[in-house]
Amino acid sequence: MRCRKATAGPDGSDAVVRHDADVFTLTADLTGLASTPANNAPVTGYGTDAEGRALAGPMNLYQPYRHHALDPVADAGRVRLTVHDESSPLGQDLATYVGSRRAVGAWTFQSPPVAAHNRPYYLPGPR
C-alpha cells in the first residue's frame, strides 16, 4: 500500500493536487498464513453538507474481509511500515502512534468493499 502526498487546490475549489512523493508505504507478506472471514460492519462515515454542518451515515459492509493473525515475534518480518515524510502531520502521527510497534494482524479484501449507506443524520454541534 502506498500513500502519496496531496494538497488542497486553489482557494474555493474542491480540487485535490496529487504529488508523486510518498508519505508512507506498507508492505505485508501473507504467503502461507491462514485467514478467517471477517466483517467490521456497521461502520459510520462522517462528512459535511453543503453548509458545513457535520453529518454521519451508518454503513453495512457486505464484502467480507479476510483477517490474517500474525504472531508478533515469529512473523515480525512479514509486515513493514515505512514513513517517508515524518515532517508531515500524517507522518508525525504514524511515527508517534505506530512507530516501531509490531503488527498483530492484517485485513485483506480482493475488491473494493460493497457497502450500503443507511439514512444519514446530523451530528449535534457544540453546546
Buried (B, 14 or more C-beta within 10 A) or exposed (E): EEBEBEEEEEEEEEEEEEEEEBBBBBEBEBEEBEBEEBBEBEEEEEEEEEEEEEEEBBBEBEEBBBBBEBEEEEBEEBBEBEBBBBEBEBBEEBBEEEEEEEBEBBEEEEEEBEBEEEEBEEEEEEE
